[in-house]
């Protein structure tokens, strides 16, 4: 039914279609392995044309977001050296208005909100968000995971600067001097080979620069915010909304690639990861290796949605190492990986009161312990309890749950976690 010329409600068929759209973009958010390169490159060209720009002359591929960030800064000089052009012109970004149109796609390009509101009611807008957009937003996309990892790696690179004793780098800032000694030469060689092939000239070895260009980390990639916005656009078009043509190119590209960068004469596209693991709640997680691993070996480790050092997952942190960890979230993950029962013993945590039978889990006991503030940065206690379900090997897993520091006893702690009083919890037959 139309309301003031707008779509006022959705049919059952449209509801079903929107659910399919949401599921499609959830799958795209976790897709791994080689994507469809032809579809991705055609989407890039379509996106440029929609923004009023000529398609890029060079479209190169690199194997990870980190390689892409380094490569996009090196590419202008590579193109100039291979083709005899001018790097200064090549490095120029798209005109501001065109760049905003291109870089703002995925549900947020200029005028999107007005397009939606002119054609659908608020009720329909909320329904499309619920069925098409929210599912993609609710499961962490590896593109978002990569954004945080790259950000931290850039900061680390900028801090670990080595000055040359001969003064060769005089006049450069510390940030300009920071190079990645492993990635830089490899990425440079890959760029030379691809540019030469696309320019139709013979590839000759070129010495990689010792310095990355000024502000090499500033260029903002497309796709770093995930795919929820594109799911929204796709859902709107599925119910008949028009005027979203400018986002079709990037919507075609992003499911097939990782991050990508758009400049006036060139674009840099990166591969999807070969591996991406998530837990049952859709959070990046892997207990024995990288949560996300790209073809060039760049990896991100995560424990139930929290990025953690590779050493935590691939090694065995001691209690002393856990206690020395400054990041409270990483400390919590390390304790969970070790197991609260083992950590309580190893760290010598003080028990609060005596063990008590668990009314919600007959035959099992509850224990309460003080947790030092240096572990969580805030006062808490941990309730040690037993899983009601039996594991495949016949055992029951013991695990810890944090509760407020003023919780007086184990049964009160267990009751509070279920939103009950102590007396209410004492009367239940079994917690579910």
ROGUNU-280463 format. One line per field, with one value per residue (C-alpha): residue in one letter; chain; y, z, x negated. Coordinates in steps of 0.1 Angstrom, whole numbers, plus 5000, padded with zeros to 4 digits. Each point is the difference from the previous one (the first is absolute). Layout:
N
resn	A;...
chain	A;...
yy	Y;...
zz	Z;...
xx	X;...
This chain:
432
resn	X;X;X;X;X;X;X;X;X;X;X;X;X;X;X;X;X;X;X;X;X;X;X;X;X;X;X;X;X;X;X;X;X;X;X;X;X;X;X;X;X;X;X;X;X;X;X;X;X;X;X;X;X;X;X;X;X;X;X;X;X;X;X;X;X;X;X;X;X;X;X;X;X;X;X;X;X;X;X;X;X;X;X;X;X;X;X;X;X;X;X;X;X;X;X;X;X;X;X;X;X;X;X;X;X;X;X;X;X;X;X;X;X;X;X;X;X;X;X;X;X;X;X;X;X;X;X;X;X;X;X;X;X;X;X;X;X;X;X;X;X;X;X;X;X;X;X;X;X;X;X;X;X;X;X;X;X;X;X;X;X;X;X;X;X;X;X;X;X;X;X;X;X;X;X;X;X;X;X;X;X;X;X;X;X;X;X;X;X;X;X;X;X;X;X;X;X;X;X;X;X;X;X;X;X;X;X;X;X;X;X;X;X;X;X;X;X;X;X;X;X;X;X;X;X;X;X;X;X;X;X;X;X;X;X;X;X;X;X;X;X;X;X;X;X;X;X;X;X;X;X;X;X;X;X;X;X;X;X;X;X;X;X;X;X;X;X;X;X;X;X;X;X;X;X;X;X;X;X;X;X;X;X;X;X;X;X;X;X;X;X;X;X;X;X;X;X;X;X;X;X;X;X;X;X;X;X;X;X;X;X;X;X;X;X;X;X;X;X;X;X;X;X;X;X;X;X;X;X;X;X;X;X;X;X;X;X;X;X;X;X;X;X;X;X;X;X;X;X;X;X;X;X;X;X;X;X;X;X;X;X;X;X;X;X;X;X;X;X;X;X;X;X;X;X;X;X;X;X;X;X;X;X;X;X;X;X;X;X;X;X;X;X;X;X;X;X;X;X;X;X;X;X;X;X;X;X;X;X;X;X;X;X;X;X;X;X;X;X;X;X;X;X;X;X;X;X;X;X;X;X;X
chain	A;A;A;A;A;A;A;A;A;A;A;A;A;A;A;A;A;A;A;A;A;A;A;A;A;A;A;A;A;A;A;A;A;A;A;A;A;A;A;A;A;A;A;A;A;A;A;A;A;A;A;A;A;A;A;A;A;A;A;A;A;A;A;A;A;A;A;A;A;A;A;A;A;A;A;A;A;A;A;A;A;A;A;A;A;A;A;A;A;A;A;A;A;A;A;A;A;A;A;A;A;A;A;A;A;A;A;A;A;A;A;A;A;A;A;A;A;A;A;A;A;A;A;A;A;A;A;A;A;A;A;A;A;A;A;A;A;A;A;A;A;A;A;A;A;A;A;A;A;A;A;A;A;A;A;A;A;A;A;A;A;A;A;A;A;A;A;A;A;A;A;A;A;A;A;A;A;A;A;A;A;A;A;A;A;A;A;A;A;A;A;A;A;A;A;A;A;A;A;A;A;A;A;A;A;A;A;A;A;A;A;A;A;A;A;A;A;A;A;A;A;A;A;A;A;A;A;A;A;A;A;A;A;A;A;A;A;A;A;A;A;A;A;A;A;A;A;A;A;A;A;A;A;A;A;A;A;A;A;A;A;A;A;A;A;A;A;A;A;A;A;A;A;A;A;A;A;A;A;A;A;A;A;A;A;A;A;A;A;A;A;A;A;A;A;A;A;A;A;A;A;A;A;A;A;A;A;A;A;A;A;A;A;A;A;A;A;A;A;A;A;A;A;A;A;A;A;A;A;A;A;A;A;A;A;A;A;A;A;A;A;A;A;A;A;A;A;A;A;A;A;A;A;A;A;A;A;A;A;A;A;A;A;A;A;A;A;A;A;A;A;A;A;A;A;A;A;A;A;A;A;A;A;A;A;A;A;A;A;A;A;A;A;A;A;A;A;A;A;A;A;A;A;A;A;A;A;A;A;A;A;A;A;A;A;A;A;A;A;A;A;A;A;A;A;A;A;A;A;A;A;A
yy	5000;5034;5029;5034;4985;4979;4962;4997;4963;4969;4968;4966;4994;5031;4990;4967;5017;5023;4970;4985;5033;5001;4964;5007;5029;4980;4974;5026;5014;4967;4988;4988;4989;5015;5022;5006;5024;5009;5009;5021;5020;5006;5012;5024;5015;5003;5018;5025;5007;5005;5026;5018;4988;4982;4964;4995;4992;4975;4975;4980;4972;4994;4972;5017;5033;5007;4994;5022;5029;4998;4994;5029;5024;4984;4996;5036;4998;4965;5011;5030;4979;4972;5023;5032;5020;5025;4986;5033;5000;4963;5004;5027;4989;5003;5035;5005;4998;4969;4984;5006;4984;4970;4996;5005;4971;4971;5015;5033;5018;5036;5001;4964;5008;5024;4973;4976;5025;5012;4965;4981;5007;4997;4967;4985;5016;4983;4967;5000;5009;4971;4973;5010;5022;4989;4964;5011;5025;4974;4977;5014;5004;4992;5034;5017;4977;5009;5038;4997;4978;5024;5030;4985;4988;5035;5014;4974;5007;5037;4995;4976;5023;4994;5030;4997;5011;5017;5026;4988;5004;5035;5021;4971;4994;4968;4990;5003;4979;4970;4972;4964;4982;4967;5012;5031;4982;4972;5023;5023;4970;4989;5035;5003;4967;5009;5035;4988;4974;5025;5026;4974;5006;4977;4997;5009;4997;5033;5007;5006;5034;5002;5024;4998;5032;5027;4991;4965;4988;5028;4986;4987;4966;4992;4970;5005;5006;4967;4992;5009;5032;4981;4975;5030;5013;4966;4995;5034;4992;4966;5017;5024;5031;5018;5024;4978;4994;5018;4972;4971;4999;4998;4976;4977;5004;4995;4965;4989;5019;5012;5037;5021;5034;5024;5027;5020;4977;4968;4978;4974;4970;4974;4964;4985;4979;4963;4992;5017;4983;5012;4987;4991;5037;5011;5015;4995;4971;4972;4981;4987;5023;5032;5010;5015;4992;5016;4984;5019;4988;5032;4988;5012;4979;5003;4984;5003;5034;5015;5004;4985;4995;4970;4988;4996;4977;4981;4998;4993;5031;4994;5015;5026;5010;5004;5022;5022;5006;5037;4996;4988;4984;4981;4989;4987;4980;4986;4988;4985;4982;4986;4992;5017;4969;4997;5038;5002;4974;5014;5036;4992;5018;5003;4981;5018;4977;4963;4980;4997;4974;5014;4998;5006;4972;4971;4981;5030;5027;5038;5019;5037;5017;5036;5012;5026;5034;4997;4973;5017;5037;5000;4980;4967;4965;4969;4972;4966;4977;4968;4997;4983;4982;4970;5004;4974;4983;4996;5028;5032;5033;5023;5037;5034;5029;5034;5016;5033;5002;5004;4966;4982;4964;4975;4993;5037;5005;4972;5013;5036;4987;4986;5032;4982;5005;4974;4986;4997;4982;4976;4988;4992;4964;5006;5031;5002
zz	5000;4991;5025;4986;4969;5021;5007;5032;5007;4987;4986;5015;4967;5006;5036;4988;4973;5026;5022;4970;4994;5037;4998;4968;5015;5032;4978;4981;5033;5008;4965;4995;4972;4966;4989;4964;4988;4968;5019;5025;4973;4980;5032;5006;4965;5005;5033;4984;4972;5025;5018;4967;4997;4972;5011;5014;4975;5023;5024;5021;5025;5033;5025;5032;5014;5015;4966;4984;5023;4993;4963;4993;5012;4979;4968;4986;4999;4985;4972;4993;4999;4978;4976;5001;5014;5029;5035;5013;4976;5006;5037;4998;5015;4983;5001;5034;4988;4980;5028;5025;4976;4995;5036;5015;4984;5017;5015;5008;4967;4998;4999;5010;5030;4979;4973;5026;5018;4967;4990;5032;5034;5033;5007;4967;5006;5034;4985;4973;5026;5022;4972;4976;5018;5037;4993;4981;5028;5027;4988;5000;4965;4996;4982;5034;5018;4975;5006;5037;4993;4973;5022;5028;4977;4985;5034;5009;4967;5007;5035;4991;4980;4994;4992;4975;5015;4968;5001;4966;5013;5014;4996;5001;5028;5020;4984;4965;5009;5012;4975;5001;4990;4990;4983;4981;4976;4993;4993;4978;4978;4997;4989;4974;4984;4999;4987;4973;4989;4998;4983;4974;5007;5011;5038;5012;5036;5019;5034;5026;5017;5035;5011;4997;4988;5024;5017;4985;5025;4994;4969;5011;4985;4989;5017;5034;5017;4989;4978;5020;4980;4967;5014;5008;4964;4986;5021;4990;4963;5006;5011;4971;5013;4971;4998;5016;4968;5012;5026;4976;4989;5035;5010;4972;5010;5037;5004;4977;5017;5033;5003;4969;4993;4973;4984;4968;4978;5020;5024;5025;5008;5027;5003;5024;5028;4994;5035;5023;5032;5021;5031;5004;5005;4968;5018;4986;5020;4996;5030;4982;4972;4981;4999;4966;4978;4966;4971;5008;5036;5016;5028;5028;5031;5021;5030;5000;4983;5017;4980;5019;4993;4979;5029;5022;4975;4986;5032;5036;5023;5035;5030;5003;4964;5004;5031;4981;4971;5001;4979;5022;4972;4988;5036;5003;4967;5012;5033;4981;4977;5029;5019;5032;5021;4990;5003;5035;5013;4982;5009;5036;5000;5034;5004;5014;5024;4995;4971;4997;4982;4968;5002;4963;4992;5024;5010;4992;5021;4998;5011;5003;4998;5003;4968;5005;4984;4980;4980;4990;5009;5020;5031;4991;5013;4979;5005;4991;4989;4980;4966;5003;4966;4998;4974;4973;5020;5030;5021;5012;4993;5029;4991;5017;4998;5014;5025;5020;5027;5027;4992;5035;4991;4970;5000;5000;4971;4979;5007;4990;4966;4994;5012;5032;5037;5021;5014;4966;4987;5030;4990;4963;4989;4972;4982;4962
xx	5000;4987;4999;4996;4984;4977;4999;5020;4998;4983;5016;4991;4981;4979;4993;4987;4979;4985;4990;4983;4981;4989;4988;4981;4981;4993;4984;4980;4987;4984;4991;4964;4977;4995;5029;5012;4973;5019;5031;4980;4981;5032;5016;4971;5004;5038;4994;4976;5025;5028;4978;4994;4964;4982;4992;4964;4973;4984;5018;4976;5005;4982;5004;5011;5013;4965;4983;5027;4993;4963;5005;5024;4973;4973;5021;4997;4962;5001;5023;4978;4969;5015;5019;4979;5028;5001;5005;5013;5029;5007;5002;5027;5032;5033;5017;5016;5036;4994;4979;5028;5025;4977;4987;5034;5018;5015;5032;4984;4993;5012;5038;5007;5021;5021;5004;5013;5023;5015;5011;5008;5016;4982;5016;4987;4966;4998;5012;4973;4974;5012;5001;4972;4976;4999;4990;4969;4992;5005;4972;4965;4987;4963;4997;5008;4976;4973;5007;4990;4970;4986;5006;4980;4973;4996;4996;4974;4981;4999;4986;4972;4978;4963;4979;4972;4966;4988;5028;5014;5035;4996;5031;5025;5023;5001;5032;4986;4970;5019;4998;5011;4968;5018;5031;4986;4976;5024;5030;4978;4989;5037;5010;4972;5011;5037;4995;4976;5025;5029;4978;4989;4963;4972;4997;4965;4989;5002;4984;5027;4998;4984;5028;5037;5017;5010;5033;5000;5026;5025;5019;5034;5010;5035;5016;4984;5034;5015;5029;5031;5006;4999;5025;5023;4997;5006;5031;5014;4995;5016;5033;5000;4981;4983;4971;4973;4981;4968;4994;5004;4963;4986;5028;4988;4963;5000;5012;4971;4972;4986;4992;4994;4987;5011;4978;5002;4979;4998;5019;4985;5021;4992;5008;5025;4985;4994;5012;5026;5013;5029;5017;5036;5009;4983;4970;4965;4984;4975;4986;4969;4991;5008;5036;4993;4971;4992;4980;4968;5000;5014;5023;5022;5006;5032;5016;5038;5000;4969;4968;4971;4963;4990;4979;5031;5017;4970;4980;5007;5001;4989;5018;4972;5004;5037;4995;4975;5025;5011;5032;5028;5020;4969;4994;5036;4996;4967;5016;5029;4976;4981;5032;5012;4995;4963;4995;5016;4976;4969;5007;5009;5033;5017;5032;5030;5019;5004;5011;5038;5022;5015;5038;5003;4975;5005;4968;4978;4985;4994;4969;4994;4966;4986;4983;4972;5007;4968;5017;5033;4992;5033;5009;5017;5004;5001;5026;4986;5028;5005;5017;5034;4994;4976;4971;4995;4973;5024;4985;5016;4981;4993;5000;4999;5025;4992;5025;5000;4973;5026;5017;5000;5002;5000;5037;5009;4975;5016;5035;4991;4986;5035;5018;5012;4997;4981;5033;5015;4969;5001;5035;4994;4994;4976;4986;5006
